[in-house]
Amino acid sequence: MLFRQDLLEGIAAGRVTLAFRRWRRAAPADGSSLLTAVGVLRLDRVTVIDEGDITADDVRRTGMSIAELRASIAGEGTLLRIELHRDGDDPRVGLRQRLPTAAELEAVIGRLAVIDAAANAPWTTLYLRLISDQPAIVSHVLAKQAAMDLATFKRRVRRLKELGLTESLEVGYRLSPRGAAVLQRLSGRR
């Protein structure tokens, strides 16, 4: 579920408390969460509605004009009314700033080994090195250097980000302090 940056800022400030989305698969559960650029969003209540049931107050709570809302819900799928709020900071932010203990370092390296074993070829150390050596380089350049299509490259970098090893920049990525510690340990294992 994607949100425009202005709507995310509105959610963070408490001005936007409602969203509408067309959904083609099972709806998210009440109480589920979503990681975004402004932190964790909590989906308090998710209900199926008809478009005609949207009220003027609902539109106001979305932070959109009626025209923007109509355009955003045009199309196929079940219409969901989603009450939401910001529920805290992205836990990955704190994680990536924290240097791992020796035990955590081994656990992260073990997790990377599992990820590599599940792939056709090991990639995690290569991606960490590429990002370390070339911070703020546009992703399609890094993807080409990794001999990987852009979508797969980005998906893999998100996996590293979930472990607190990388940070997304306005353009490209960089290693977090945690990621640098992991790469240093991996480099020492040659």
N, CA, C and O of each residue as an XYZ file, in Angstrom:
760
protein
N       0.852     -1.160      0.000
C       0.000      0.000      0.000
C       0.904      1.230      0.000
O       1.663      1.456      0.943
N       0.815      2.005     -1.048
C       1.666      3.177     -1.193
C       0.886      4.450     -0.900
O      -0.308      4.546     -1.182
N       1.585      5.425     -0.329
C       0.998      6.727     -0.039
C       1.906      7.810     -0.604
O       3.130      7.690     -0.564
N       1.300      8.861     -1.129
C       2.077     10.032     -1.537
C       2.755     10.618     -0.303
O       2.261     10.476      0.815
N       3.889     11.277     -0.517
C       4.655     11.842      0.594
C       3.832     12.851      1.393
O       3.915     12.864      2.621
N       3.043     13.693      0.731
C       2.247     14.683      1.463
C       1.206     14.002      2.353
O       0.905     14.496      3.440
N       0.663     12.885      1.907
C      -0.300     12.150      2.735
C       0.399     11.475      3.907
O      -0.139     11.440      5.014
N       1.592     10.940      3.671
C       2.363     10.362      4.787
C       2.650     11.415      5.851
O       2.531     11.153      7.048
N       3.023     12.595      5.406
C       3.285     13.680      6.360
C       2.015     14.055      7.112
O       2.061     14.359      8.304
N       0.884     14.033      6.418
C      -0.402     14.293      7.070
C      -0.756     13.229      8.099
O      -1.292     13.539      9.163
N      -0.454     11.972      7.777
C      -0.691     10.887      8.743
C       0.198     11.081      9.962
O      -0.261     10.946     11.096
N       1.473     11.398      9.732
C       2.409     11.608     10.841
C       1.960     12.752     11.734
O       2.139     12.696     12.951
N       1.377     13.792     11.140
C       0.923     14.952     11.902
C      -0.463     14.748     12.511
O      -0.916     15.574     13.304
N      -1.139     13.658     12.148
C      -2.469     13.386     12.676
C      -3.597     14.055     11.900
O      -4.752     13.985     12.318
N      -3.289     14.699     10.786
C      -4.321     15.353      9.966
C      -5.032     14.366      9.050
O      -6.210     14.541      8.736
N      -4.315     13.323      8.620
C      -4.890     12.294      7.749
C      -5.084     11.036      8.591
O      -4.131     10.478      9.134
N      -6.335     10.607      8.686
C      -6.651      9.450      9.537
C      -7.447      8.373      8.809
O      -7.915      7.410      9.418
N      -7.593      8.550      7.500
C      -8.421      7.630      6.742
C      -7.867      7.483      5.327
O      -7.373      8.444      4.738
N      -7.957      6.270      4.795
C      -7.540      6.008      3.412
C      -8.561      5.074      2.777
O      -9.217      4.286      3.457
N      -8.678      5.180      1.480
C      -9.517      4.276      0.704
C      -8.639      3.629     -0.351
O      -7.822      4.301     -0.980
N      -8.802      2.325     -0.548
C      -8.013      1.604     -1.535
C      -8.883      0.535     -2.197
O      -9.765     -0.057     -1.574
N      -8.602      0.312     -3.480
C      -9.174     -0.840     -4.182
C      -8.237     -2.007     -3.915
O      -7.017     -1.858     -3.980
N      -8.803     -3.160     -3.616
C      -8.000     -4.315     -3.227
C      -8.475     -5.518     -4.006
O      -9.678     -5.753     -4.120
N      -7.535     -6.286     -4.547
C      -7.890     -7.466     -5.360
C      -7.608     -8.773     -4.656
O      -7.942     -9.838     -5.178
N      -7.011     -8.720     -3.501
C      -6.737     -9.954     -2.753
C      -7.324     -9.794     -1.351
O      -8.088     -8.862     -1.103
N      -6.978    -10.681     -0.450
C      -7.507    -10.598      0.907
C      -7.110     -9.267      1.543
O      -5.954     -8.847      1.477
N      -8.069     -8.633      2.144
C      -7.835     -7.322      2.766
C      -6.886     -7.440      3.957
O      -6.859     -8.474      4.625
N      -6.103     -6.384      4.229
C      -5.264     -6.420      5.431
C      -6.150     -6.500      6.680
O      -7.278     -6.008      6.688
N      -5.633     -7.112      7.703
C      -6.397     -7.306      8.934
C      -6.393     -6.047      9.788
O      -5.450     -5.256      9.745
N      -7.461     -5.869     10.567
C      -7.482     -4.801     11.563
C      -6.258     -4.953     12.458
O      -5.930     -6.061     12.884
N      -5.585     -3.846     12.742
C      -4.428     -3.874     13.627
C      -3.117     -4.193     12.936
O      -2.065     -4.168     13.575
N      -3.153     -4.493     11.634
C      -1.891     -4.776     10.953
C      -1.097     -3.489     10.791
O      -1.628     -2.394     10.975
N       0.173     -3.627     10.447
C       1.031     -2.448     10.351
C       1.709     -2.386      8.999
O       1.736     -3.360      8.246
N       2.255     -1.216      8.710
C       2.883     -0.936      7.437
C       4.081     -0.036      7.686
O       3.951      0.994      8.348
N       5.251     -0.410      7.163
C       6.442      0.429      7.275
C       6.439      1.457      6.158
O       6.252      1.111      4.992
N       6.646      2.722      6.510
C       6.655      3.802      5.525
C       7.805      4.756      5.819
O       8.547      4.580      6.785
N       7.937      5.756      4.979
C       8.989      6.758      5.150
C       8.805      7.595      6.413
O       9.763      8.210      6.880
N       7.598      7.632      6.975
C       7.373      8.412      8.199
C       7.262      7.522      9.439
O       6.931      8.008     10.521
N       7.529      6.257      9.292
C       7.465      5.330     10.416
C       6.436      4.249     10.199
O       6.007      3.992      9.074
N       6.043      3.616     11.297
C       5.082      2.509     11.247
C       3.670      3.077     11.259
O       3.325      3.891     12.117
N       2.855      2.641     10.299
C       1.438      2.995     10.301
C       0.653      1.802     10.823
O       0.930      0.659     10.460
N      -0.322      2.072     11.670
C      -1.202      1.029     12.187
C      -2.536      1.149     11.455
O      -3.133      2.225     11.414
N      -2.998      0.042     10.879
C      -4.297     -0.003     10.218
C      -5.313     -0.429     11.271
O      -5.518     -1.619     11.511
N      -5.942      0.558     11.891
C      -6.818      0.298     13.033
C      -8.056     -0.498     12.661
O      -8.409     -1.469     13.331
N      -8.711     -0.078     11.587
C      -9.951     -0.741     11.198
C     -10.049     -0.737      9.677
O      -9.919      0.306      9.037
N     -10.281     -1.916      9.110
C     -10.396     -2.073      7.656
C     -11.778     -2.643      7.367
O     -12.123     -3.730      7.832
N     -12.569     -1.896      6.591
C     -13.917     -2.357      6.273
C     -14.167     -2.232      4.773
O     -13.635     -1.345      4.104
N     -14.990     -3.141      4.268
C     -15.420     -3.102      2.871
C     -16.618     -2.171      2.794
O     -17.554     -2.278      3.587
N     -16.580     -1.245      1.818
C     -17.700     -0.313      1.662
C     -18.039     -0.157      0.184
O     -17.306     -0.618     -0.691
N     -19.149      0.494     -0.072
C     -19.533      0.898     -1.419
C     -19.093      2.346     -1.606
O     -19.095      3.129     -0.656
N     -18.720      2.696     -2.819
C     -18.243      4.049     -3.101
C     -19.260      5.108     -2.676
O     -18.877      6.181     -2.212
N     -20.552      4.815     -2.832
C     -21.609      5.761     -2.459
C     -21.704      6.024     -0.968
O     -22.378      6.965     -0.551
N     -21.036      5.202     -0.150
C     -21.083      5.373      1.305
C     -20.025      6.338      1.829
O     -20.005      6.632      3.025
N     -19.140      6.841      0.958
C     -18.100      7.776      1.386
C     -18.738      9.128      1.674
O     -19.434      9.688      0.827
N     -18.497      9.647      2.870
C     -19.090     10.921      3.291
C     -18.119     12.075      3.065
O     -16.933     11.872      2.803
N     -18.648     13.283      3.172
C     -17.798     14.478      3.067
C     -16.744     14.478      4.170
O     -15.607     14.889      3.936
N     -17.107     14.024      5.365
C     -16.133     13.940      6.461
C     -15.049     12.916      6.137
O     -13.876     13.129      6.445
N     -15.439     11.809      5.519
C     -14.446     10.810      5.099
C     -13.434     11.436      4.144
O     -12.228     11.250      4.302
N     -13.923     12.174      3.162
C     -13.035     12.815      2.186
C     -12.071     13.748      2.910
O     -10.871     13.720      2.638
N     -12.572     14.569      3.821
C     -11.722     15.489      4.578
C     -10.632     14.734      5.324
O      -9.483     15.174      5.356
N     -10.982     13.602      5.924
C     -10.024     12.820      6.723
C      -8.933     12.172      5.870
O      -7.902     11.763      6.405
N      -9.141     12.068      4.534
C      -8.124     11.472      3.660
C      -7.030     12.466      3.285
O      -5.963     12.062      2.823
N      -7.279     13.760      3.477
C      -6.308     14.770      3.067
C      -6.317     15.021      1.568
O      -5.412     15.672      1.046
N      -7.320     14.516      0.872
C      -7.432     14.674     -0.577
C      -8.672     15.489     -0.915
O      -9.580     15.637     -0.098
N      -8.692     16.014     -2.136
C      -9.923     16.601     -2.655
C     -10.818     15.451     -3.107
O     -10.359     14.317     -3.246
N     -12.075     15.743     -3.333
C     -12.989     14.702     -3.806
C     -12.526     14.167     -5.163
O     -12.639     12.970     -5.428
N     -12.005     15.048     -6.023
C     -11.522     14.604     -7.337
C     -10.314     13.685     -7.189
O     -10.224     12.667     -7.875
N      -9.380     14.035     -6.297
C      -8.201     13.186     -6.069
C      -8.618     11.830     -5.517
O      -8.091     10.796     -5.928
N      -9.570     11.839     -4.580
C     -10.028     10.578     -3.997
C     -10.705      9.714     -5.060
O     -10.428      8.518     -5.153
N     -11.571     10.298     -5.845
C     -12.244      9.524     -6.898
C     -11.233      8.914     -7.862
O     -11.355      7.750     -8.244
N     -10.239      9.701     -8.253
C      -9.205      9.188     -9.170
C      -8.415      8.055     -8.523
O      -8.047      7.089     -9.191
N      -8.158      8.174     -7.227
C      -7.344      7.155     -6.549
C      -8.082      5.836     -6.358
O      -7.445      4.792     -6.215
N      -9.412      5.863     -6.353
C     -10.165      4.623     -6.139
C     -10.826      4.108     -7.414
O     -11.588      3.142     -7.372
N     -10.542      4.744     -8.537
C     -11.082      4.253     -9.810
C     -10.437      2.911    -10.131
O      -9.262      2.693     -9.835
N     -11.185      2.043    -10.719
C     -10.619      0.767    -11.135
C     -11.321     -0.419    -10.531
O     -12.430     -0.315    -10.006
N     -10.649     -1.555    -10.619
C     -11.207     -2.839    -10.192
C     -10.838     -3.145     -8.754
O      -9.885     -2.587     -8.211
N     -11.591     -4.025     -8.151
C     -11.282     -4.519     -6.816
C     -12.280     -4.052     -5.776
O     -13.099     -3.166     -6.021
N     -12.194     -4.662     -4.624
C     -13.050     -4.332     -3.500
C     -12.597     -3.000     -2.906
O     -11.400     -2.771     -2.733
N     -13.549     -2.126     -2.595
C     -13.199     -0.834     -2.002
C     -13.096     -0.992     -0.488
O     -14.027     -1.448      0.176
N     -11.933     -0.600      0.037
C     -11.686     -0.682      1.477
C     -11.631      0.710      2.083
O     -11.070      1.633      1.494
N     -12.209      0.850      3.249
C     -12.108      2.057      4.077
C     -11.146      1.698      5.201
O     -11.401      0.763      5.960
N     -10.038      2.436      5.315
C      -8.968      2.069      6.244
C      -8.707      3.206      7.217
O      -8.185      4.253      6.834
N      -9.069      3.001      8.466
C      -8.747      3.970      9.520
C      -7.327      3.668      9.977
O      -6.981      2.516     10.239
N      -6.503      4.719     10.070
C      -5.090      4.481     10.366
C      -4.480      5.628     11.159
O      -5.037      6.721     11.256
N      -3.312      5.333     11.722
C      -2.529      6.356     12.418
C      -1.064      5.947     12.430
O      -0.727      4.783     12.218
N      -0.200      6.925     12.682
C       1.227      6.631     12.836
C       1.405      6.002     14.208
O       0.899      6.506     15.210
N       2.135      4.888     14.234
C       2.252      4.116     15.470
C       3.683      4.060     15.998
O       3.976      3.279     16.903
N       4.567      4.873     15.448
C       5.927      4.891     15.968
C       6.959      4.956     14.869
O       6.641      4.959     13.680
N       8.204      5.008     15.300
C       9.321      5.091     14.366
C       9.563      3.752     13.682
O       9.211      2.697     14.210
N      10.160      3.808     12.522
C      10.567      2.620     11.789
C      11.655      1.931     12.620
O      12.704      2.533     12.852
N      11.444      0.701     13.073
C      12.443      0.037     13.921
C      13.777     -0.188     13.225
O      14.796     -0.380     13.889
N      13.783     -0.167     11.892
C      15.033     -0.362     11.160
C      15.986      0.814     11.345
O      17.202      0.648     11.247
N      15.435      2.013     11.615
C      16.278      3.201     11.770
C      17.202      3.028     12.967
O      18.412      3.222     12.848
N      16.650      2.669     14.106
C      17.464      2.439     15.296
C      18.402      1.256     15.126
O      19.545      1.290     15.582
N      17.922      0.220     14.475
C      18.723     -0.978     14.253
C      19.969     -0.670     13.440
O      21.063     -1.114     13.787
N      19.814      0.081     12.369
C      20.961      0.317     11.496
C      22.015      1.214     12.134
O      23.168      1.194     11.705
N      21.654      1.999     13.143
C      22.629      2.852     13.818
C      23.372      2.109     14.928
O      24.444      2.531     15.362
N      22.787      1.000     15.379
C      23.360      0.249     16.495
C      24.380     -0.765     15.983
O      24.053     -1.622     15.162
N      25.601     -0.665     16.464
C      26.612     -1.651     16.094
C      26.276     -2.982     16.754
O      25.891     -3.019     17.923
N      26.419     -4.070     16.012
C      26.038     -5.370     16.562
C      27.068     -5.890     17.566
O      28.268     -5.651     17.437
N      26.563     -6.603     18.564
C      27.449     -7.331     19.464
C      28.033     -8.501     18.671
O      27.600     -8.772     17.551
N      29.003     -9.184     19.245
C      29.612    -10.338     18.559
C      28.548    -11.387     18.225
O      28.555    -11.958     17.134
N      27.642    -11.634     19.160
C      26.587    -12.631     18.923
C      25.629    -12.166     17.828
O      25.227    -12.961     16.979
N      25.260    -10.879     17.841
C      24.374    -10.347     16.803
C      25.054    -10.390     15.435
O      24.421    -10.689     14.422
N      26.333    -10.091     15.424
C      27.095    -10.120     14.184
C      27.059    -11.515     13.570
O      26.824    -11.660     12.370
N      27.287    -12.522     14.371
C      27.237    -13.907     13.879
C      25.827    -14.280     13.426
O      25.657    -15.005     12.446
N      24.814    -13.782     14.143
C      23.431    -14.068     13.757
C      23.097    -13.434     12.405
O      22.452    -14.065     11.567
N      23.532    -12.189     12.189
C      23.279    -11.522     10.914
C      24.020    -12.242      9.789
O      23.458    -12.458      8.715
N      25.257    -12.608     10.025
C      26.027    -13.329      9.004
C      25.375    -14.677      8.702
O      25.343    -15.112      7.551
N      24.861    -15.328      9.725
C      24.127    -16.581      9.514
C      22.875    -16.354      8.692
O      22.544    -17.169      7.830
N      22.173    -15.257      8.944
C      20.962    -14.928      8.183
C      21.313    -14.660      6.722
O      20.597    -15.089      5.818
N      22.419    -13.947      6.495
C      22.861    -13.693      5.121
C      23.218    -14.998      4.411
O      22.945    -15.151      3.221
N      23.821    -15.925      5.127
C      24.160    -17.225      4.543
C      22.895    -17.978      4.129
O      22.874    -18.627      3.083
N      21.852    -17.895      4.938
C      20.573    -18.535      4.605
C      19.978    -17.894      3.352
O      19.494    -18.591      2.460
N      20.016    -16.558      3.291
C      19.499    -15.840      2.121
C      20.269    -16.251      0.871
O      19.675    -16.530     -0.171
N      21.593    -16.286      0.981
C      22.418    -16.699     -0.166
C      22.136    -18.135     -0.583
O      22.082    -18.435     -1.776
N      21.957    -19.026      0.392
C      21.710    -20.437      0.077
C      20.390    -20.625     -0.667
O      20.248    -21.556     -1.460
N      19.426    -19.743     -0.414
C      18.122    -19.846     -1.069
C      18.137    -19.274     -2.487
O      17.203    -19.503     -3.255
N      19.177    -18.542     -2.833
C      19.285    -17.921     -4.159
C      20.024    -18.846     -5.119
O      20.664    -19.811     -4.701
N      19.927    -18.541     -6.398
C      20.661    -19.314     -7.402
C      22.166    -19.156     -7.235
O      22.934    -20.075     -7.519
N      22.576    -17.980     -6.770
C      23.993    -17.690     -6.539
C      24.085    -16.704     -5.379
O      23.209    -15.852     -5.228
N      25.127    -16.804     -4.558
C      25.275    -15.868     -3.444
C      25.336    -14.418     -3.945
O      25.979    -14.131     -4.954
N      24.669    -13.520     -3.239
C      24.643    -12.126     -3.677
C      24.833    -11.120     -2.550
O      25.198     -9.976     -2.823
N      24.604    -11.491     -1.308
C      24.541    -10.496     -0.229
C      25.856     -9.737     -0.036
O      25.841     -8.514      0.095
N      26.978    -10.430     -0.018
C      28.269     -9.754      0.174
C      28.580     -8.851     -1.010
O      29.084     -7.742     -0.828
N      28.286     -9.311     -2.218
C      28.507     -8.489     -3.409
C      27.710     -7.189     -3.315
O      28.252     -6.115     -3.576
N      26.449     -7.272     -2.951
C      25.613     -6.073     -2.860
C      26.122     -5.137     -1.768
O      26.154     -3.921     -1.961
N      26.518     -5.690     -0.625
C      27.065     -4.841      0.439
C      28.325     -4.119     -0.044
O      28.514     -2.936      0.237
N      29.182     -4.837     -0.771
C      30.409     -4.207     -1.293
C      30.092     -3.120     -2.317
O      30.676     -2.037     -2.277
N      29.175     -3.405     -3.227
C      28.799     -2.408     -4.232
C      28.292     -1.131     -3.571
O      28.687     -0.028     -3.949
N      27.421     -1.288     -2.590
C      26.843     -0.130     -1.909
C      27.898      0.587     -1.073
O      27.909      1.817     -1.015
N      28.771     -0.156     -0.435
C      29.842      0.445      0.353
C      30.792      1.254     -0.522
O      31.183      2.366     -0.167
N      31.157      0.690     -1.662
C      32.123      1.334     -2.540
C      31.521      2.482     -3.354
O      32.243      3.359     -3.830
N      30.186      2.469     -3.511
C      29.547      3.466     -4.374
C      28.273      4.028     -3.742
O      27.183      3.848     -4.285
N      28.401      4.703     -2.608
C      27.194      5.274     -2.006
C      26.592      6.349     -2.907
O      27.308      7.048     -3.625
N      25.282      6.467     -2.858
C      24.539      7.498     -3.594
C      24.626      7.334     -5.111
O      24.459      8.301     -5.854
N      24.883      6.121     -5.562
C      24.872      5.831     -7.001
C      23.489      5.286     -7.353
O      22.957      4.429     -6.647
N      22.920      5.776     -8.425
C      21.582      5.379     -8.833
C      21.497      3.852     -8.969
O      22.433      3.203     -9.435
N      20.363      3.301     -8.556
C      20.211      1.849     -8.450
C      20.397      1.113     -9.768
O      20.925      0.001     -9.775
N      19.985      1.693    -10.867
C      20.121      0.944    -12.129
C      21.593      0.746    -12.510
O      21.918     -0.227    -13.190
N      22.474      1.631    -12.093
C      23.905      1.456    -12.337
C      24.433      0.287    -11.498
O      25.176     -0.561    -11.992
N      24.036      0.259    -10.225
C      24.459     -0.839     -9.345
C      23.884     -2.174     -9.816
O      24.570     -3.196     -9.774
N      22.642     -2.166    -10.258
C      22.009     -3.394    -10.743
C      22.778     -3.962    -11.936
O      22.982     -5.172    -12.036
N      23.193     -3.088    -12.823
C      23.958     -3.530    -13.994
C      25.285     -4.143    -13.549
O      25.702     -5.170    -14.084
N      25.952     -3.517    -12.570
C      27.222     -4.037    -12.076
C      27.035     -5.397    -11.393
O      27.936     -6.236    -11.407
N      25.873     -5.601    -10.803
C      25.571     -6.882    -10.157
C      25.018     -7.903    -11.154
O      24.712     -9.036    -10.782
N      24.893     -7.499    -12.416
C      24.329     -8.359    -13.465
C      22.936     -8.848    -13.086
O      22.611    -10.028    -13.220
N      22.115     -7.895    -12.604
C      20.780     -8.235    -12.129
C      19.778     -7.234    -12.688
O      20.105     -6.060    -12.863
N      18.549     -7.696    -12.971
C      17.517     -6.759    -13.408
C      17.173     -5.820    -12.249
O      17.336     -6.177    -11.083
N      16.704     -4.640    -12.574
C      16.490     -3.591    -11.573
C      15.493     -3.997    -10.490
O      15.741     -3.752     -9.309
N      14.387     -4.605    -10.860
C      13.363     -4.977     -9.874
C      13.922     -5.967     -8.853
O      13.698     -5.809     -7.653
N      14.639     -6.972     -9.314
C      15.227     -7.957     -8.403
C      16.295     -7.308     -7.538
O      16.370     -7.577     -6.339
N      17.117     -6.459     -8.129
C      18.153     -5.760     -7.367
C      17.526     -4.957     -6.225
O      17.966     -5.059     -5.081
N      16.516     -4.174     -6.527
C      15.869     -3.344     -5.497
C      15.227     -4.211     -4.414
O      15.308     -3.892     -3.227
N      14.595     -5.299     -4.823
C      13.968     -6.198     -3.844
C      15.025     -6.775     -2.904
O      14.794     -6.892     -1.701
N      16.169     -7.130     -3.450
C      17.245     -7.678     -2.619
C      17.812     -6.609     -1.678
O      18.102     -6.902     -0.518
N      17.971     -5.396     -2.157
C      18.476     -4.329     -1.281
C      17.482     -4.072     -0.145
O      17.894     -3.789      0.980
N      16.183     -4.166     -0.426
C      15.184     -4.018      0.648
C      15.365     -5.098      1.718
O      15.153     -4.835      2.901
N      15.755     -6.306      1.312
C      16.014     -7.369      2.296
C      17.182     -6.994      3.195
O      17.145     -7.244      4.399
N      18.221     -6.392      2.615
C      19.356     -5.927      3.415
C      18.922     -4.786      4.335
O      19.380     -4.686      5.473
N      18.045     -3.937      3.833
C      17.534     -2.815      4.635
C      16.738     -3.328      5.840
O      16.838     -2.771      6.933
N      15.951     -4.385      5.641
C      15.175     -4.963      6.739
C      16.076     -5.476      7.858
O      15.661     -5.522      9.016
N      17.302     -5.860      7.522
C      18.271     -6.321      8.515
C      19.053     -5.158      9.130
O      19.921     -5.363      9.978
N      18.733     -3.928      8.692
C      19.409     -2.749      9.221
C      20.779     -2.519      8.622
O      21.596     -1.820      9.222
N      21.060     -3.087      7.452
C      22.402     -3.015      6.877
C      22.576     -1.882      5.864
O      23.696     -1.424      5.637
N      21.488     -1.431      5.258
C      21.572     -0.367      4.259
C      20.560      0.730      4.570
O      19.611      0.534      5.329
N      20.791      1.876      3.967
C      19.870      3.007      4.066
C      19.597      3.512      2.660
O      20.506      3.593      1.834
N      18.350      3.849      2.392
C      18.001      4.455      1.114
C      18.287      5.944      1.196
O      17.980      6.595      2.195
N      18.874      6.470      0.142
C      19.146      7.896      0.028
C      18.211      8.494     -1.017
O      17.463      7.760     -1.664
N      18.240      9.790     -1.189
C      17.457     10.433     -2.235
C      17.772      9.777     -3.584
O      16.875      9.531     -4.390
N      19.052      9.501     -3.815
C      19.504      8.725     -4.980
C      20.418      7.629     -4.449
O      21.425      7.919     -3.802
N      20.082      6.401     -4.713
C      20.930      5.289     -4.320
C      20.827      4.901     -2.855
O      19.814      5.139     -2.198
N      21.898      4.299     -2.362
C      21.933      3.731     -1.015
C      23.281      4.009     -0.374
O      24.206      4.502     -1.020
N      23.373      3.684      0.903
C      24.657      3.638      1.593
C      24.552      2.563      2.658
O      23.457      2.172      3.063
N      25.712      2.089      3.107
C      25.718      1.139      4.220
C      25.454      1.899      5.504
O      25.909      3.029      5.677
N      24.727      1.279      6.385
C      24.547      1.821      7.731
C      25.789      1.459      8.552
O      26.599      0.645      8.108
N      25.951      2.045      9.728
C      27.061      1.614     10.588
C      27.006      0.100     10.861
O      28.040     -0.566     10.902
N      25.813     -0.423     11.043
C      25.642     -1.868     11.263
C      26.095     -2.642     10.028
O      26.789     -3.652     10.142
N      25.698     -2.165      8.845
C      26.084     -2.815      7.597
C      27.583     -2.787      7.378
O      28.166     -3.758      6.895
N      28.211     -1.668      7.736
C      29.665     -1.561      7.595
C      30.365     -2.569      8.504
O      31.362     -3.174      8.109
N      29.846     -2.752      9.723
C      30.438     -3.724     10.643
C      30.292     -5.148     10.100
O      31.215     -5.957     10.195
N      29.128     -5.438      9.534
C      28.899     -6.771      8.960
C      29.818     -6.996      7.763
O      30.422     -8.062      7.648
N      29.934     -6.021      6.876
C      30.802     -6.170      5.712
C      32.264     -6.327      6.145
O      32.998     -7.123      5.560
N      32.682     -5.589      7.146
C      34.062     -5.717      7.639
C      34.309     -7.133      8.137
O      35.360     -7.714      7.867
N      33.352     -7.685      8.858
C      33.504     -9.064      9.373
C      33.508    -10.066      8.221
O      34.308    -11.001      8.215
N      32.613     -9.874      7.240
C      32.575    -10.767      6.076
C      33.879    -10.682      5.289
O      34.382    -11.700      4.813
N      34.420     -9.501      5.149
C      35.681     -9.315      4.410
C      36.849     -9.966      5.112
O      37.803    -10.394      4.463
N      36.788    -10.046      6.431
C      37.845    -10.679      7.206
C      37.790    -12.190      7.174
O      38.714    -12.846      7.656
N      36.724    -12.767      6.615
C      36.549    -14.222      6.570
C      37.087    -14.860      5.313
O      37.014    -16.082      5.182
N      37.616    -14.106      4.394
C      38.058    -14.643      3.098
C      38.960    -15.780      3.236
O      39.412    -16.335      2.235
